[in-house]
Amino acid sequence: MSRRGAIPDRNDAGRVPIGAILTVLILAGAGFGAYWFLGEYGFIDDGSGGADEAAGEAPGIVADGEEPEWLAGTGHDLPDVIDASGERPAMYELPDWIWEVNDQSWDLTVVREGEGDGQEALAERQNLVLVSPTDELFLVTDELRNDYLMSVVHWDAEQDVTWLRRGGRPGPTVVTELSLVTGEADTQWDNGAVAPVNNVDGDIVDVGYIGIQPDGLELWESASSGKYLTGVLWRDGDDFVRSLISARIERMAAQGFGDGAGVEAWIDVNGMRAVYHGTYDGDGEPEEQWLVHNLSDDSFAEASVDVPSVGCTPVDAVRRGAFDGDLIEAKCDGVTYLLDPYESGAPQAQE
């Protein structure tokens, strides 16, 4: 969801209350192990520093004597305010009971302070900030490492499970699952559903959340280093399930159809369908493979697509192609066309 003028430098939509992990586990007497794990896998800085606090106010702080709507009837009071510090706005401390009242109407963002030195540090400080439906700000943690750019892949507010991306450096982007209930961080959270190329040195890398299908399943994707699609998976409750198409994509890539380990893709999460494409440039004439994929039952089939030229690609990005009705938008020799992967109709040039 889009918000909030009070929050500078908003990055990925999503939620990842890591500070709650530390709070809960420390109170439970298990904090040391959780803190070590998060630090060991690169999510927490062990530094001591931080900008000097300076008094200030920011939107999101309730006036004395007032109470936000979401707090009414909970039996709780707002915690103490943390004064503005550096580029960070004033906000509230994070109480333990916040996870009893938060839901999908809440939000979370990374408030990034400074640009670092451009080498060892990519930011002066990164803060995870939980945002209430009425824009109150709660500091989850300001101890994120500053030598990576941290962002949220996805958050399930009902199960209090989150996936955090660690990026900003060359190479694969690591994604780790964090449980807010137990404080456990899992680097192998996919249950084998992610394509083998995205399981690197014990980490799951270069994966992303696409959206929720009409049947309630979460649709996820994995990508190659070149940002091509390497596989599709679903999240169903606590489980991740690998799509059958992933093995076929792996075979296409191995045969030279595609780019490295992945292929081009058009995905319609609401229509529960997808189209995949790869081109093989061998010694002879270029060859193409097209697949149509039914996301509702995981069935797929080869398709015959009438194209104006070999090597058509998605318009916006190699794995972020768009549908127009039952047609797909493709760029062919610099011209945008609508292609028909289902009835093999003639390509339609767009102005």
C-alpha positions in Angstrom: 0.0 0.0 0.0 1.2 3.5 -0.6 1.8 5.8 2.4 3.3 8.0 4.2 4.7 11.5 3.9 6.1 11.1 7.4 8.5 8.4 6.4 11.5 9.3 4.3 13.1 7.0 1.7 10.4 4.3 1.5 11.6 1.1 0.0 9.8 -2.3 -0.7 6.3 -2.6 0.6 6.1 -5.1 3.3 6.7 -5.7 7.0 9.5 -7.2 9.0 9.4 -6.6 12.7 12.9 -7.9 13.6 13.2 -5.8 16.8 10.3 -7.8 18.2 12.3 -11.0 17.7 15.0 -9.6 20.0 12.6 -8.2 22.5 10.5 -11.4 22.8 13.5 -13.7 23.0 15.4 -11.6 25.5 12.4 -11.5 27.7 12.1 -15.2 27.4 15.7 -15.8 28.3 16.6 -17.0 24.8 17.7 -13.7 23.3 21.4 -14.5 23.0 21.0 -17.3 20.5 18.6 -15.3 18.4 20.8 -12.2 18.4 23.9 -14.3 17.5 22.0 -16.0 14.6 20.8 -12.7 13.1 24.2 -11.2 13.4 25.9 -14.3 12.0 23.7 -14.2 8.9 24.1 -10.5 8.3 20.9 -8.9 9.6 22.2 -7.0 12.6 25.1 -4.7 13.1 27.2 -5.3 16.2 28.3 -1.7 16.3 27.6 0.7 19.1 27.2 4.2 17.6 24.3 6.1 16.3 23.6 9.7 15.9 23.1 11.9 18.9 19.5 12.4 19.7 18.0 15.8 19.1 14.6 16.8 20.3 12.0 17.1 17.6 8.6 16.1 16.4 7.2 14.4 13.4 3.8 13.4 12.1 2.7 10.1 13.6 3.0 11.2 17.2 -0.4 11.5 18.9 -1.1 14.7 20.9 -1.3 14.4 24.7 -4.6 13.0 25.8 -5.5 11.6 22.4 -5.8 7.9 21.5 -5.7 6.4 18.0 -8.8 4.4 16.9 -6.9 1.1 16.6 -5.8 1.4 20.3 -9.3 1.8 21.7 -10.5 -1.3 23.6 -7.1 -3.0 23.7 -6.4 -2.2 27.3 -3.0 -0.7 26.3 -1.5 2.7 26.4 0.9 4.2 23.8 4.6 3.7 24.9 7.2 6.4 25.3 8.2 8.6 22.4 11.7 8.4 21.0 12.8 11.9 20.0 13.9 12.6 16.5 17.5 11.8 15.8 19.5 12.8 12.8 17.3 12.0 9.7 15.0 9.7 11.7 11.6 11.2 12.7 10.3 11.0 16.2 8.4 7.7 16.9 7.3 5.4 19.6 9.2 2.6 21.3 8.0 -0.8 20.3 5.9 -2.5 23.0 5.6 -6.3 23.2 1.8 -6.1 22.9 2.0 -4.6 19.4 1.9 -8.0 17.8 -1.4 -8.7 19.5 -3.1 -5.8 17.7 -1.3 -5.5 14.3 -2.9 -6.9 11.1 -2.7 -6.4 7.4 -3.8 -2.8 7.7 -0.4 -2.0 9.3 2.7 -1.3 7.3 6.5 -1.3 7.8 9.3 0.5 6.0 13.0 1.0 6.3 14.0 4.6 7.2 17.5 5.0 5.8 19.8 7.7 7.2 22.6 9.0 5.1 24.5 7.5 2.1 27.3 5.9 4.1 30.8 6.0 2.6 29.8 4.2 -0.6 32.2 1.3 0.2 32.0 -0.4 3.6 28.8 1.4 4.6 25.9 2.0 2.3 23.9 4.0 4.9 24.7 5.7 8.1 21.8 3.9 9.9 18.8 1.8 8.8 15.7 1.7 10.9 12.8 -0.6 10.7 9.6 1.3 11.4 6.2 -0.2 12.0 3.3 2.1 10.8 -0.2 1.9 12.3 -3.3 2.4 10.2 -3.5 6.0 11.5 0.2 6.7 10.8 1.7 6.2 14.3 5.4 5.3 14.0 7.0 2.5 16.1 10.8 1.9 16.0 11.2 -1.9 15.5 15.0 -1.7 15.4 17.8 0.6 14.4 20.4 -2.1 14.5 20.2 -3.3 10.9 23.6 -3.6 9.2 24.6 -0.5 7.3 26.9 -2.3 4.8 23.8 -3.8 3.0 20.6 -2.2 1.8 17.9 -4.0 3.8 14.4 -4.4 2.5 11.3 -6.4 3.0 10.2 -9.1 0.5 6.9 -10.0 2.2 5.2 -10.2 5.6 2.3 -12.4 6.7 0.8 -10.3 9.5 -1.5 -13.2 10.5 1.3 -15.7 11.1 3.9 -13.1 12.0 6.4 -14.5 9.5 8.5 -12.3 7.3 11.1 -12.5 4.6 14.0 -10.0 4.5 16.2 -9.2 1.6 19.8 -8.2 2.0 21.0 -6.3 -1.1 23.0 -3.4 -2.4 26.1 -5.5 -3.1 27.2 -7.3 -6.3 26.2 -11.0 -6.5 23.1 -12.9 -5.4 20.6 -11.2 -3.1 20.0 -13.4 0.0 16.5 -13.7 1.4 15.9 -15.2 4.8 12.7 -16.1 6.6 12.2 -14.8 10.2 9.5 -16.1 12.6 8.3 -13.4 15.0 6.7 -15.9 17.3 9.7 -18.1 18.0 12.5 -15.7 16.9 13.9 -18.3 14.6 15.6 -17.3 11.3 15.7 -19.9 8.6 18.0 -19.7 5.6 16.4 -22.9 4.0 12.8 -21.8 4.3 11.6 -23.0 0.9 11.1 -26.7 1.6 13.0 -27.5 -1.6 10.5 -25.4 -3.7 13.0 -22.9 -5.0 14.9 -23.7 -8.2 18.3 -25.4 -7.5 20.2 -22.4 -9.1 18.6 -20.2 -6.4 20.1 -22.3 -3.5 23.6 -20.9 -3.1 25.9 -21.9 -0.3 23.1 -22.6 2.1 21.2 -19.4 1.3 18.0 -18.8 -0.8 18.8 -16.1 -3.3 17.0 -13.9 -5.8 13.4 -14.8 -5.0 10.4 -12.5 -4.9 6.8 -12.3 -3.9 4.4 -11.7 -6.8 1.0 -11.6 -5.2 -2.1 -13.5 -4.0 -4.0 -15.5 -6.5 -7.9 -15.5 -6.4 -7.7 -19.0 -4.8 -5.8 -17.6 -1.8 -2.4 -19.0 -2.6 0.7 -16.7 -2.6 2.6 -16.8 -5.9 6.4 -16.4 -5.7 9.1 -16.4 -8.3 12.8 -17.1 -8.5 15.2 -15.4 -10.9 18.6 -15.8 -12.5 21.5 -13.4 -12.1 20.3 -11.8 -15.3 16.8 -11.4 -13.8 15.2 -14.1 -16.0 12.7 -16.4 -14.5 14.1 -19.7 -13.1 11.0 -21.0 -11.4 7.6 -20.5 -9.8 6.4 -21.6 -6.4 3.4 -21.2 -4.2 3.1 -20.5 -0.4 0.1 -22.4 1.1 0.0 -21.7 4.8 3.3 -22.9 6.3 4.4 -24.7 3.2 6.1 -23.7 0.0 5.2 -25.9 -3.1 7.3 -26.0 -6.2 5.5 -25.7 -9.5 6.0 -28.4 -12.1 6.9 -25.7 -14.6 10.1 -25.1 -12.7 11.7 -28.3 -13.9 10.6 -27.5 -17.5 12.1 -24.1 -17.3 15.4 -25.6 -16.0 15.4 -28.0 -19.0 14.7 -25.1 -21.4 17.6 -23.2 -20.0 19.9 -26.2 -20.1 19.0 -26.7 -23.8 20.0 -23.1 -24.5 16.5 -21.7 -24.7 16.6 -18.5 -22.6 19.4 -16.6 -20.9 21.7 -18.6 -18.7 19.5 -20.3 -16.1 16.2 -18.5 -16.9 13.6 -17.6 -19.5 11.3 -14.7 -20.3 7.9 -14.7 -18.6 4.5 -13.0 -18.7 2.6 -13.6 -15.4 -1.0 -12.7 -14.7 -1.6 -13.5 -11.0 -5.3 -12.4 -11.1 -6.0 -14.4 -14.2 -3.9 -17.3 -12.8 -2.0 -17.8 -16.0 1.5 -17.4 -17.3 3.5 -17.6 -20.6 7.1 -18.5 -20.9 9.5 -18.0 -23.8 13.0 -18.9 -24.8 15.1 -18.4 -27.9 17.9 -20.7 -29.0 20.5 -19.0 -31.2 22.5 -22.0 -32.6 24.6 -22.4 -35.7 21.5 -22.6 -37.9 18.2 -20.7 -37.8 17.1 -19.4 -34.3 14.5 -21.6 -32.6 11.9 -20.7 -30.1 9.9 -22.4 -27.4 6.6 -21.0 -25.9 4.8 -22.5 -23.0 1.4 -21.5 -21.5 0.9 -22.3 -17.8 -2.4 -22.6 -15.9 -1.6 -21.4 -12.3 -4.9 -22.8 -10.9 -4.0 -26.5 -11.5 -0.3 -26.2 -12.5 -0.8 -27.7 -16.0 1.2 -26.4 -18.9 1.6 -27.0 -22.6 3.7 -25.9 -25.6 2.2 -23.1 -27.6 2.5 -22.0 -31.2 2.8 -18.2 -31.3 2.6 -16.2 -34.5 5.4 -13.6 -34.2 6.6 -10.9 -36.7 10.2 -11.8 -35.9 12.2 -14.3 -33.8 13.2 -13.1 -30.3 10.2 -11.1 -29.1 10.6 -10.2 -25.4 8.3 -8.7 -22.7 8.0 -5.0 -23.0 8.8 -3.8 -19.5 11.2 -6.4 -18.1 12.3 -9.9 -19.1 10.2 -11.7 -16.4 7.5 -9.0 -15.8 5.6 -9.2 -19.1 2.0 -7.9 -19.1 -1.2 -9.3 -20.5 -3.8 -7.4 -22.5 -6.9 -9.6 -22.3 -5.7 -13.0 -23.6 -2.8 -11.4 -25.5 0.6 -10.6 -24.3 2.6 -7.4 -24.8 5.9 -8.0 -26.5 8.7 -6.0 -28.1 9.7 -7.4 -31.5 12.5 -5.6 -33.4 11.9 -2.5 -31.4 8.1 -2.5 -32.1 5.4 -3.3 -29.5 3.0 -6.1 -30.6 0.2 -8.0 -29.0 0.8 -11.7 -29.4 -1.7 -14.5 -29.1 -0.2 -17.5 -27.2 -3.6 -19.3 -27.0 -5.2 -19.1 -30.4 -2.1 -18.3 -32.5 -3.8 -15.2 -33.9 -1.9 -12.8 -36.0 0.4 -10.3 -34.1 -1.1 -6.8 -33.7 1.3 -3.9 -34.0 0.8 -1.1 -31.4 1.3 2.6 -32.1 
